[in-house]
Amino acid sequence: DQKLFFSNKEFVIKKNEKIQTEISKKFTFNTFSSLTKSAGWKVKKYWFDKNKHYSIFLLQNQ
């Protein structure tokens, strides 16, 4: 077992207990484009996998 202390609270993780280590956020093309534009960037080029589950974006400073 492992004890963790955070904000004056004790948490115990039992041996072999599963814990979540990642949260991945997903965006549509339009949502991501709007988000980058609001941050001062524009989408110059993009690539998708054949199922459009994954993408890579090349951004350019506006």
N, C-alpha and C positions, 0 to 999 in steps of 0.2 A: 504494500500500500504506500501511497505518497500523499503527504499533507502539503497543502498550499495555503498561504495566508495572503489575502487581498482585501484592502479596505477594512482592516481589523476583523475580518471574518476568516474562519478556517474552513477549508474544503478538503475532502478526502477523496482521492481517486483510488478505487480498489484495484488490486492486481487483476490484469486482463480486462478491465473495464474499458469500453469503447468511448472515445471522446471525439467531438467534432473539432477539426483543426483548420477548416477553410470554409469560407462562404464566397461563392463566385457569382458576380452580378452579370446579367445578360442585358444587352441593348439591341434594339432594332437598328437598322442602318440609319433611318431618319432620326431616331432619338440620339444616337451617337454623333451624327453630323451636327445636330442642334447643340448638343453639349459642347463639342469642340469649338463651334462658332462662338458660343457665349464666352469661351475662355480665350478667344483671340486667335484661333487656329481654323484652318479650312482643310477639308479632305482633298488631297491632291490625287491620290490613287488608292485603290483598295483591291483586295483579293479575298475570295471566299472558297471554302472547300466545296465539293460537289453537292453536298446536302445543305449548304448554307448554315451549318452549325458553328463554324469557326471562321474568323476573319482576321486580316491584318490590314491596318490602315497606314498610309503614308500621309503625314500632316505637314502643312506649311503655315508659317506664321503669317497672319493677315497684315 
